[in-house]
Amino acid sequence: MSSIVRPTPGQNTRRLIVLAAAAFAVVAGQLQQFGNIGQSPAQFSADSDASLRVVGWAFAIWGPIYLGLIAYAIRQALPQTGESEMINRFGWPSILALLGIGSWIIAAAIDAEVATIVLIFGSLSVLIIPLLTNARLIRSLPRGDRDRWLVAWPLGALAGWLTIASPVNLLTVATGNGDLPTTLAPTVWALIAVVAVAAFALFVTSATRLLAYPLPVAWGLLGVFVAEQDKGNATLASGALAASLIVLGGALWITLGLRRGMTHAGVEA
């Protein structure tokens, strides 16, 4: 389904900006890690994480996410890559998201808490909106289509991780600053966040049929389970594990079982 239409000069400019934004996002993460500039994302998350925490090794998911984003950006810089609908519709949203996650690394490193909230929710929003508005287009992509693997999958995976990272970021900052409402116990707030994340993940997955999106969500919820189990919060740990399994099982059924069933029934998946 990928188009072979040659990009216009304006579209080529956008593609170069995508490449530059991806380089910024990746370099920002590596400078922080190897340059020892302030806090790492895991350290920032661990600061004041009394309400909701994620085990440190879960942040290793940034490795494959970065690799996917690099592949997404480099493909667009290749002269033989045509201008498809997917590339066109996700170009500018992806630029905003890439600039957002790169800036988030810097904001977290210097402990600019409010900025991290704005950046992470903003980066999530600019990806989720086009994912949902273009859900029909994503569903129509053949399984072997390059746009599925080099546009939808990298951006879907990033959106999935941001879906779980955003409420963790918010609760971490709110807890540390004493801004978490006392009407409910911190564990209850955390459980509400876990349930909301799981429900939202299944909603987006049902719309897009894109497995790349819910996998990082399930991974992040598993990271919550391990962290909360180690902390001794059995209630939250059990809730996070159940949510992780529900997201993973539901996603597999939606993207594999449901799609196959609908195809057999002659309905567009």
C-alpha positions in Angstrom: 0.0 0.0 0.0 3.0 2.3 0.3 2.8 5.0 -2.3 5.6 5.6 -4.9 4.6 9.2 -5.4 7.7 11.4 -5.3 7.6 13.9 -2.3 7.4 17.6 -3.1 10.1 20.0 -1.9 8.0 20.9 1.1 7.5 17.3 2.0 11.2 16.7 1.6 11.9 19.5 4.0 9.4 18.0 6.5 11.2 14.7 6.2 14.6 16.3 7.0 13.0 17.9 10.1 11.7 14.4 11.1 15.3 13.1 10.9 16.7 16.1 12.9 14.0 15.7 15.5 14.7 12.0 15.9 18.4 12.7 16.2 17.6 15.2 18.9 15.5 12.8 20.8 18.0 10.0 20.7 21.1 12.2 21.4 19.3 13.9 24.3 18.8 10.5 25.9 22.4 9.4 25.3 24.0 12.7 26.5 22.1 12.3 29.7 23.1 8.7 30.2 26.7 8.9 29.3 27.4 12.6 30.1 26.0 12.2 33.6 23.9 15.3 33.2 21.4 15.4 36.0 18.9 12.6 36.6 18.1 9.7 34.4 14.5 9.0 33.5 14.5 6.1 35.9 16.0 8.3 38.7 13.4 11.0 38.0 10.6 8.4 38.2 12.0 7.0 41.4 12.0 10.4 43.1 8.9 10.7 45.3 7.4 7.6 43.8 5.6 6.6 47.0 2.2 6.5 45.1 3.1 4.7 41.9 6.5 3.4 40.8 8.0 1.4 37.9 10.9 -0.9 38.4 14.1 0.5 36.9 14.8 -2.2 34.3 11.4 -1.4 32.7 13.0 1.8 31.3 15.2 -0.4 29.1 12.3 -0.3 26.6 13.6 3.0 25.4 16.3 1.0 23.6 14.0 -0.7 21.1 11.8 2.4 20.9 14.7 4.6 19.9 15.8 2.0 17.3 12.3 2.0 15.8 12.2 5.8 15.7 15.7 5.9 14.0 14.4 3.4 11.4 11.3 5.5 10.9 13.3 8.7 10.4 16.1 7.3 8.2 13.6 5.6 5.9 12.1 9.0 5.1 15.5 10.5 4.3 16.1 7.8 1.6 15.4 9.2 -1.9 13.6 6.1 -3.0 10.9 6.4 -0.3 7.6 7.7 -1.8 5.2 10.0 0.0 2.5 7.7 1.4 -0.6 8.7 3.3 0.9 7.4 6.5 4.1 9.3 6.1 2.2 12.5 5.2 -0.3 12.3 8.0 2.1 11.4 10.8 5.0 13.6 9.7 4.3 16.8 11.8 2.8 15.0 14.7 5.9 12.8 15.0 8.1 15.9 14.9 6.3 17.4 17.8 6.4 14.1 19.7 10.2 13.6 19.0 11.0 17.1 20.1 8.8 16.6 23.2 10.5 13.4 24.4 13.9 14.9 23.8 13.0 18.0 25.8 11.5 15.8 28.5 14.8 14.1 29.0 16.4 17.5 29.6 13.6 18.7 31.8 13.8 15.5 33.9 17.6 15.8 34.2 17.3 19.3 35.7 14.2 18.3 37.8 11.9 20.8 36.0 8.8 18.9 37.3 6.0 21.0 35.7 7.7 21.0 32.4 8.0 17.2 32.4 4.2 16.9 32.9 3.4 19.3 30.1 6.0 17.6 27.7 5.0 14.0 28.4 1.3 14.6 28.1 1.8 16.8 25.1 3.9 14.2 23.3 1.3 11.6 24.1 -1.5 13.7 22.8 0.1 14.6 19.4 0.5 10.9 18.7 -2.8 9.5 20.1 -4.9 12.0 18.2 -3.6 11.0 14.7 -3.5 7.3 15.7 -7.3 7.5 16.4 -8.2 9.8 13.6 -6.3 7.6 11.1 -7.3 4.3 12.7 -9.1 3.1 9.6 -6.0 3.8 7.5 -3.8 1.9 9.9 -6.2 -1.1 10.0 -6.2 -1.2 6.2 -2.4 -1.6 5.9 -1.4 -5.1 4.8 0.7 -7.0 7.3 3.8 -6.8 5.2 3.4 -3.1 4.3 6.5 -0.9 5.1 4.3 1.8 6.5 2.9 -0.6 9.0 6.4 -1.6 10.3 8.2 1.7 9.8 5.6 4.3 10.6 2.7 2.8 12.6 4.8 0.4 14.7 7.5 2.9 15.9 5.1 5.7 16.6 2.5 3.3 18.1 5.2 1.8 20.5 6.2 5.3 21.6 2.6 6.3 22.2 2.1 3.1 24.2 5.0 3.7 26.5 4.0 7.4 27.0 0.5 6.1 27.9 1.8 4.4 31.1 4.7 6.9 31.7 2.4 10.0 31.7 0.3 9.1 34.8 3.4 7.8 36.6 5.1 11.1 35.9 2.0 13.0 37.1 1.6 11.0 40.3 5.4 11.2 41.1 5.4 15.0 40.9 2.1 15.4 42.7 3.3 13.1 45.5 6.6 14.8 45.8 5.1 18.3 46.0 2.3 17.2 48.4 -0.4 18.0 45.8 -2.0 14.6 45.7 -5.6 15.0 46.9 -6.1 13.5 50.4 -9.7 12.6 49.6 -8.4 9.1 48.6 -5.4 7.1 49.8 -2.3 7.2 47.5 -2.8 3.5 46.7 -6.3 4.2 45.5 -5.2 7.0 43.3 -2.5 4.7 41.9 -5.1 1.9 41.3 -7.3 4.4 39.5 -4.4 5.4 37.2 -3.7 1.7 36.5 -7.3 0.9 35.6 -7.6 4.1 33.5 -4.3 3.2 31.6 -5.5 -0.3 30.9 -8.9 0.8 29.7 -7.5 3.5 27.5 -5.0 1.1 26.0 -7.7 -1.4 25.1 -9.8 1.4 23.6 -6.9 2.6 21.3 -6.0 -1.0 20.4 -9.6 -1.8 19.5 -9.6 1.3 17.2 -6.3 0.8 15.5 -5.7 -3.0 15.7 -2.1 -2.1 16.2 -0.2 -4.5 18.5 2.8 -2.2 18.8 0.7 0.2 21.0 -0.5 -2.1 23.9 2.8 -4.1 24.3 4.7 -1.2 26.0 1.6 -0.5 28.1 1.6 -4.1 29.3 5.3 -4.0 29.9 5.0 -0.8 32.0 2.2 -2.3 34.1 4.4 -5.4 34.6 7.1 -3.0 35.8 4.7 -1.4 38.3 3.8 -4.9 39.6 7.4 -5.8 40.2 8.2 -2.4 41.9 5.1 -2.5 44.1 5.6 -6.1 45.0 9.2 -5.3 46.1 7.8 -2.4 48.1 5.3 -4.6 49.8 2.1 -3.0 48.4 0.3 -6.2 47.5 -2.9 -4.5 46.6 -1.4 -2.2 44.0 1.0 -5.0 42.8 -2.0 -7.3 42.2 -3.9 -4.7 40.4 -1.0 -3.8 38.1 -0.4 -7.5 37.3 -4.0 -8.1 36.5 -4.1 -4.9 34.3 -1.0 -6.0 32.5 -2.4 -9.4 31.7 -5.7 -8.0 30.7 -4.1 -5.5 28.3 -1.8 -8.2 26.8 -4.6 -10.8 26.5 -7.1 -8.3 25.2 -4.6 -6.8 22.7 -3.7 -10.3 21.3 -7.4 -11.1 21.0 -8.2 -7.8 19.3 -5.3 -7.7 16.9 -5.1 -11.5 16.1 -8.3 -13.3 17.0 -10.8 -10.5 16.3 -9.1 -9.5 13.0 -9.0 -13.1 11.8 -12.7 -13.6 12.8 -13.8 -10.4 11.0 -11.8 -11.3 7.9 -13.5 -14.7 7.8 -16.8 -12.9 8.1 -16.0 -10.7 5.2 -15.9 -7.5 7.3 -13.0 -5.0 7.1 -10.7 -5.3 10.1 
